[in-house]
Amino acid sequence: MQRFLLVVVLGAIMLSIAYSYECTGKNEQYYNCSSPCRRNCTNIDQAPKSCSEPCVSGCFCKTGYLRRDDNECVKVWECLHVERKRTWEALPGTEA
């Protein structure tokens, strides 16, 4: 009986660890060691900077996707489309 209980407890622990690595956001992936200085839709037009911060684990956008202001991972072209629209709307005498 004790052996059975031990197996059940260990199984539950392993399941909780396995599921903690699942990302809930669309187009996200879990990385054990990723740069905390990743590009996003806000800094897409800036030159990449060197990052001396230690790597972090967690859910990050998959390759080819960047994080938008609303925390969604979107294709790079979607970031560019939004930025162009904002620039266009900011010009005097223009409407989107």
Chimera marker file (.cmm) of the C-alpha trace (Angstrom):
<marker_set name="trace">
<marker id="1" x="0.000" y="0.000" z="0.000" r="1" g="1" b="0" radius="0.5"/>
<marker id="2" x="2.832" y="2.386" z="0.832" r="1" g="1" b="0" radius="0.5"/>
<marker id="3" x="4.503" y="1.610" z="-2.466" r="1" g="1" b="0" radius="0.5"/>
<marker id="4" x="1.289" y="2.372" z="-4.357" r="1" g="1" b="0" radius="0.5"/>
<marker id="5" x="0.901" y="5.675" z="-2.512" r="1" g="1" b="0" radius="0.5"/>
<marker id="6" x="4.503" y="6.593" z="-3.276" r="1" g="1" b="0" radius="0.5"/>
<marker id="7" x="3.994" y="5.865" z="-6.987" r="1" g="1" b="0" radius="0.5"/>
<marker id="8" x="0.821" y="7.979" z="-7.066" r="1" g="1" b="0" radius="0.5"/>
<marker id="9" x="2.495" y="10.918" z="-5.307" r="1" g="1" b="0" radius="0.5"/>
<marker id="10" x="5.568" y="10.780" z="-7.549" r="1" g="1" b="0" radius="0.5"/>
<marker id="11" x="3.345" y="10.558" z="-10.631" r="1" g="1" b="0" radius="0.5"/>
<marker id="12" x="1.382" y="13.614" z="-9.529" r="1" g="1" b="0" radius="0.5"/>
<marker id="13" x="4.586" y="15.570" z="-8.970" r="1" g="1" b="0" radius="0.5"/>
<marker id="14" x="5.935" y="14.618" z="-12.388" r="1" g="1" b="0" radius="0.5"/>
<marker id="15" x="2.661" y="15.595" z="-14.065" r="1" g="1" b="0" radius="0.5"/>
<marker id="16" x="2.607" y="18.985" z="-12.351" r="1" g="1" b="0" radius="0.5"/>
<marker id="17" x="6.179" y="19.643" z="-13.472" r="1" g="1" b="0" radius="0.5"/>
<marker id="18" x="5.422" y="18.584" z="-17.051" r="1" g="1" b="0" radius="0.5"/>
<marker id="19" x="2.328" y="20.773" z="-17.286" r="1" g="1" b="0" radius="0.5"/>
<marker id="20" x="4.082" y="23.774" z="-15.763" r="1" g="1" b="0" radius="0.5"/>
<marker id="21" x="6.155" y="23.944" z="-18.963" r="1" g="1" b="0" radius="0.5"/>
<marker id="22" x="3.120" y="24.300" z="-21.223" r="1" g="1" b="0" radius="0.5"/>
<marker id="23" x="2.443" y="27.766" z="-22.498" r="1" g="1" b="0" radius="0.5"/>
<marker id="24" x="-1.150" y="28.916" z="-22.703" r="1" g="1" b="0" radius="0.5"/>
<marker id="25" x="-0.656" y="31.747" z="-25.183" r="1" g="1" b="0" radius="0.5"/>
<marker id="26" x="-1.051" y="31.199" z="-28.909" r="1" g="1" b="0" radius="0.5"/>
<marker id="27" x="2.290" y="30.981" z="-30.778" r="1" g="1" b="0" radius="0.5"/>
<marker id="28" x="4.259" y="30.650" z="-27.536" r="1" g="1" b="0" radius="0.5"/>
<marker id="29" x="6.867" y="28.068" z="-26.658" r="1" g="1" b="0" radius="0.5"/>
<marker id="30" x="8.635" y="27.227" z="-23.397" r="1" g="1" b="0" radius="0.5"/>
<marker id="31" x="12.383" y="27.835" z="-23.323" r="1" g="1" b="0" radius="0.5"/>
<marker id="32" x="14.702" y="26.687" z="-20.534" r="1" g="1" b="0" radius="0.5"/>
<marker id="33" x="17.202" y="29.446" z="-21.259" r="1" g="1" b="0" radius="0.5"/>
<marker id="34" x="16.229" y="32.452" z="-23.359" r="1" g="1" b="0" radius="0.5"/>
<marker id="35" x="17.366" y="36.051" z="-23.520" r="1" g="1" b="0" radius="0.5"/>
<marker id="36" x="15.338" y="38.445" z="-21.348" r="1" g="1" b="0" radius="0.5"/>
<marker id="37" x="16.112" y="41.121" z="-23.970" r="1" g="1" b="0" radius="0.5"/>
<marker id="38" x="14.022" y="39.654" z="-26.787" r="1" g="1" b="0" radius="0.5"/>
<marker id="39" x="12.670" y="41.803" z="-29.601" r="1" g="1" b="0" radius="0.5"/>
<marker id="40" x="8.989" y="42.747" z="-29.584" r="1" g="1" b="0" radius="0.5"/>
<marker id="41" x="6.593" y="44.875" z="-31.613" r="1" g="1" b="0" radius="0.5"/>
<marker id="42" x="7.542" y="47.978" z="-29.638" r="1" g="1" b="0" radius="0.5"/>
<marker id="43" x="11.279" y="47.780" z="-30.347" r="1" g="1" b="0" radius="0.5"/>
<marker id="44" x="11.094" y="46.204" z="-33.821" r="1" g="1" b="0" radius="0.5"/>
<marker id="45" x="12.477" y="49.306" z="-35.554" r="1" g="1" b="0" radius="0.5"/>
<marker id="46" x="15.476" y="49.610" z="-33.215" r="1" g="1" b="0" radius="0.5"/>
<marker id="47" x="18.836" y="47.996" z="-33.868" r="1" g="1" b="0" radius="0.5"/>
<marker id="48" x="19.358" y="44.834" z="-31.785" r="1" g="1" b="0" radius="0.5"/>
<marker id="49" x="21.277" y="45.581" z="-28.598" r="1" g="1" b="0" radius="0.5"/>
<marker id="50" x="23.681" y="43.263" z="-26.879" r="1" g="1" b="0" radius="0.5"/>
<marker id="51" x="22.159" y="41.751" z="-23.763" r="1" g="1" b="0" radius="0.5"/>
<marker id="52" x="24.341" y="40.942" z="-20.782" r="1" g="1" b="0" radius="0.5"/>
<marker id="53" x="21.442" y="39.744" z="-18.624" r="1" g="1" b="0" radius="0.5"/>
<marker id="54" x="21.483" y="36.046" z="-17.647" r="1" g="1" b="0" radius="0.5"/>
<marker id="55" x="19.106" y="33.800" z="-19.538" r="1" g="1" b="0" radius="0.5"/>
<marker id="56" x="15.653" y="33.129" z="-18.130" r="1" g="1" b="0" radius="0.5"/>
<marker id="57" x="13.192" y="30.280" z="-18.515" r="1" g="1" b="0" radius="0.5"/>
<marker id="58" x="9.569" y="30.741" z="-19.451" r="1" g="1" b="0" radius="0.5"/>
<marker id="59" x="7.095" y="31.131" z="-22.274" r="1" g="1" b="0" radius="0.5"/>
<marker id="60" x="8.297" y="33.221" z="-25.196" r="1" g="1" b="0" radius="0.5"/>
<marker id="61" x="7.063" y="33.838" z="-28.720" r="1" g="1" b="0" radius="0.5"/>
<marker id="62" x="7.978" y="31.136" z="-31.228" r="1" g="1" b="0" radius="0.5"/>
<marker id="63" x="10.500" y="31.853" z="-33.967" r="1" g="1" b="0" radius="0.5"/>
<marker id="64" x="9.017" y="34.280" z="-36.509" r="1" g="1" b="0" radius="0.5"/>
<marker id="65" x="6.672" y="35.856" z="-33.941" r="1" g="1" b="0" radius="0.5"/>
<marker id="66" x="7.029" y="38.930" z="-31.736" r="1" g="1" b="0" radius="0.5"/>
<marker id="67" x="5.112" y="40.007" z="-28.640" r="1" g="1" b="0" radius="0.5"/>
<marker id="68" x="2.579" y="42.784" z="-29.227" r="1" g="1" b="0" radius="0.5"/>
<marker id="69" x="1.531" y="45.405" z="-26.639" r="1" g="1" b="0" radius="0.5"/>
<marker id="70" x="-1.518" y="43.300" z="-25.721" r="1" g="1" b="0" radius="0.5"/>
<marker id="71" x="0.843" y="40.389" z="-24.843" r="1" g="1" b="0" radius="0.5"/>
<marker id="72" x="-0.105" y="38.315" z="-27.939" r="1" g="1" b="0" radius="0.5"/>
<marker id="73" x="2.569" y="36.716" z="-30.125" r="1" g="1" b="0" radius="0.5"/>
<marker id="74" x="2.002" y="37.797" z="-33.719" r="1" g="1" b="0" radius="0.5"/>
<marker id="75" x="3.854" y="37.426" z="-37.031" r="1" g="1" b="0" radius="0.5"/>
<marker id="76" x="6.476" y="40.100" z="-37.611" r="1" g="1" b="0" radius="0.5"/>
<marker id="77" x="4.519" y="41.638" z="-40.507" r="1" g="1" b="0" radius="0.5"/>
<marker id="78" x="1.563" y="42.192" z="-38.150" r="1" g="1" b="0" radius="0.5"/>
<marker id="79" x="3.792" y="44.354" z="-35.942" r="1" g="1" b="0" radius="0.5"/>
<marker id="80" x="4.916" y="46.353" z="-38.953" r="1" g="1" b="0" radius="0.5"/>
<marker id="81" x="1.307" y="46.825" z="-40.128" r="1" g="1" b="0" radius="0.5"/>
<marker id="82" x="0.231" y="48.214" z="-36.737" r="1" g="1" b="0" radius="0.5"/>
<marker id="83" x="3.249" y="50.535" z="-36.518" r="1" g="1" b="0" radius="0.5"/>
<marker id="84" x="2.622" y="51.901" z="-40.024" r="1" g="1" b="0" radius="0.5"/>
<marker id="85" x="-1.048" y="52.464" z="-39.199" r="1" g="1" b="0" radius="0.5"/>
<marker id="86" x="-0.112" y="54.371" z="-36.028" r="1" g="1" b="0" radius="0.5"/>
<marker id="87" x="2.354" y="56.517" z="-37.987" r="1" g="1" b="0" radius="0.5"/>
<marker id="88" x="-0.278" y="57.229" z="-40.653" r="1" g="1" b="0" radius="0.5"/>
<marker id="89" x="-2.893" y="58.170" z="-38.044" r="1" g="1" b="0" radius="0.5"/>
<marker id="90" x="-0.399" y="60.491" z="-36.345" r="1" g="1" b="0" radius="0.5"/>
<marker id="91" x="0.188" y="62.552" z="-39.492" r="1" g="1" b="0" radius="0.5"/>
<marker id="92" x="-1.802" y="65.810" z="-39.537" r="1" g="1" b="0" radius="0.5"/>
<marker id="93" x="-4.788" y="65.729" z="-41.874" r="1" g="1" b="0" radius="0.5"/>
<marker id="94" x="-4.832" y="61.952" z="-42.302" r="1" g="1" b="0" radius="0.5"/>
<marker id="95" x="-7.357" y="59.383" z="-41.250" r="1" g="1" b="0" radius="0.5"/>
<marker id="96" x="-7.076" y="55.617" z="-41.092" r="1" g="1" b="0" radius="0.5"/>
<link id1="1" id2="2" r="1" g="1" b="0" radius="0.2"/>
<link id1="2" id2="3" r="1" g="1" b="0" radius="0.2"/>
<link id1="3" id2="4" r="1" g="1" b="0" radius="0.2"/>
<link id1="4" id2="5" r="1" g="1" b="0" radius="0.2"/>
<link id1="5" id2="6" r="1" g="1" b="0" radius="0.2"/>
<link id1="6" id2="7" r="1" g="1" b="0" radius="0.2"/>
<link id1="7" id2="8" r="1" g="1" b="0" radius="0.2"/>
<link id1="8" id2="9" r="1" g="1" b="0" radius="0.2"/>
<link id1="9" id2="10" r="1" g="1" b="0" radius="0.2"/>
<link id1="10" id2="11" r="1" g="1" b="0" radius="0.2"/>
<link id1="11" id2="12" r="1" g="1" b="0" radius="0.2"/>
<link id1="12" id2="13" r="1" g="1" b="0" radius="0.2"/>
<link id1="13" id2="14" r="1" g="1" b="0" radius="0.2"/>
<link id1="14" id2="15" r="1" g="1" b="0" radius="0.2"/>
<link id1="15" id2="16" r="1" g="1" b="0" radius="0.2"/>
<link id1="16" id2="17" r="1" g="1" b="0" radius="0.2"/>
<link id1="17" id2="18" r="1" g="1" b="0" radius="0.2"/>
<link id1="18" id2="19" r="1" g="1" b="0" radius="0.2"/>
<link id1="19" id2="20" r="1" g="1" b="0" radius="0.2"/>
<link id1="20" id2="21" r="1" g="1" b="0" radius="0.2"/>
<link id1="21" id2="22" r="1" g="1" b="0" radius="0.2"/>
<link id1="22" id2="23" r="1" g="1" b="0" radius="0.2"/>
<link id1="23" id2="24" r="1" g="1" b="0" radius="0.2"/>
<link id1="24" id2="25" r="1" g="1" b="0" radius="0.2"/>
<link id1="25" id2="26" r="1" g="1" b="0" radius="0.2"/>
<link id1="26" id2="27" r="1" g="1" b="0" radius="0.2"/>
<link id1="27" id2="28" r="1" g="1" b="0" radius="0.2"/>
<link id1="28" id2="29" r="1" g="1" b="0" radius="0.2"/>
<link id1="29" id2="30" r="1" g="1" b="0" radius="0.2"/>
<link id1="30" id2="31" r="1" g="1" b="0" radius="0.2"/>
<link id1="31" id2="32" r="1" g="1" b="0" radius="0.2"/>
<link id1="32" id2="33" r="1" g="1" b="0" radius="0.2"/>
<link id1="33" id2="34" r="1" g="1" b="0" radius="0.2"/>
<link id1="34" id2="35" r="1" g="1" b="0" radius="0.2"/>
<link id1="35" id2="36" r="1" g="1" b="0" radius="0.2"/>
<link id1="36" id2="37" r="1" g="1" b="0" radius="0.2"/>
<link id1="37" id2="38" r="1" g="1" b="0" radius="0.2"/>
<link id1="38" id2="39" r="1" g="1" b="0" radius="0.2"/>
<link id1="39" id2="40" r="1" g="1" b="0" radius="0.2"/>
<link id1="40" id2="41" r="1" g="1" b="0" radius="0.2"/>
<link id1="41" id2="42" r="1" g="1" b="0" radius="0.2"/>
<link id1="42" id2="43" r="1" g="1" b="0" radius="0.2"/>
<link id1="43" id2="44" r="1" g="1" b="0" radius="0.2"/>
<link id1="44" id2="45" r="1" g="1" b="0" radius="0.2"/>
<link id1="45" id2="46" r="1" g="1" b="0" radius="0.2"/>
<link id1="46" id2="47" r="1" g="1" b="0" radius="0.2"/>
<link id1="47" id2="48" r="1" g="1" b="0" radius="0.2"/>
<link id1="48" id2="49" r="1" g="1" b="0" radius="0.2"/>
<link id1="49" id2="50" r="1" g="1" b="0" radius="0.2"/>
<link id1="50" id2="51" r="1" g="1" b="0" radius="0.2"/>
<link id1="51" id2="52" r="1" g="1" b="0" radius="0.2"/>
<link id1="52" id2="53" r="1" g="1" b="0" radius="0.2"/>
<link id1="53" id2="54" r="1" g="1" b="0" radius="0.2"/>
<link id1="54" id2="55" r="1" g="1" b="0" radius="0.2"/>
<link id1="55" id2="56" r="1" g="1" b="0" radius="0.2"/>
<link id1="56" id2="57" r="1" g="1" b="0" radius="0.2"/>
<link id1="57" id2="58" r="1" g="1" b="0" radius="0.2"/>
<link id1="58" id2="59" r="1" g="1" b="0" radius="0.2"/>
<link id1="59" id2="60" r="1" g="1" b="0" radius="0.2"/>
<link id1="60" id2="61" r="1" g="1" b="0" radius="0.2"/>
<link id1="61" id2="62" r="1" g="1" b="0" radius="0.2"/>
<link id1="62" id2="63" r="1" g="1" b="0" radius="0.2"/>
<link id1="63" id2="64" r="1" g="1" b="0" radius="0.2"/>
<link id1="64" id2="65" r="1" g="1" b="0" radius="0.2"/>
<link id1="65" id2="66" r="1" g="1" b="0" radius="0.2"/>
<link id1="66" id2="67" r="1" g="1" b="0" radius="0.2"/>
<link id1="67" id2="68" r="1" g="1" b="0" radius="0.2"/>
<link id1="68" id2="69" r="1" g="1" b="0" radius="0.2"/>
<link id1="69" id2="70" r="1" g="1" b="0" radius="0.2"/>
<link id1="70" id2="71" r="1" g="1" b="0" radius="0.2"/>
<link id1="71" id2="72" r="1" g="1" b="0" radius="0.2"/>
<link id1="72" id2="73" r="1" g="1" b="0" radius="0.2"/>
<link id1="73" id2="74" r="1" g="1" b="0" radius="0.2"/>
<link id1="74" id2="75" r="1" g="1" b="0" radius="0.2"/>
<link id1="75" id2="76" r="1" g="1" b="0" radius="0.2"/>
<link id1="76" id2="77" r="1" g="1" b="0" radius="0.2"/>
<link id1="77" id2="78" r="1" g="1" b="0" radius="0.2"/>
<link id1="78" id2="79" r="1" g="1" b="0" radius="0.2"/>
<link id1="79" id2="80" r="1" g="1" b="0" radius="0.2"/>
<link id1="80" id2="81" r="1" g="1" b="0" radius="0.2"/>
<link id1="81" id2="82" r="1" g="1" b="0" radius="0.2"/>
<link id1="82" id2="83" r="1" g="1" b="0" radius="0.2"/>
<link id1="83" id2="84" r="1" g="1" b="0" radius="0.2"/>
<link id1="84" id2="85" r="1" g="1" b="0" radius="0.2"/>
<link id1="85" id2="86" r="1" g="1" b="0" radius="0.2"/>
<link id1="86" id2="87" r="1" g="1" b="0" radius="0.2"/>
<link id1="87" id2="88" r="1" g="1" b="0" radius="0.2"/>
<link id1="88" id2="89" r="1" g="1" b="0" radius="0.2"/>
<link id1="89" id2="90" r="1" g="1" b="0" radius="0.2"/>
<link id1="90" id2="91" r="1" g="1" b="0" radius="0.2"/>
<link id1="91" id2="92" r="1" g="1" b="0" radius="0.2"/>
<link id1="92" id2="93" r="1" g="1" b="0" radius="0.2"/>
<link id1="93" id2="94" r="1" g="1" b="0" radius="0.2"/>
<link id1="94" id2="95" r="1" g="1" b="0" radius="0.2"/>
<link id1="95" id2="96" r="1" g="1" b="0" radius="0.2"/>
</marker_set>
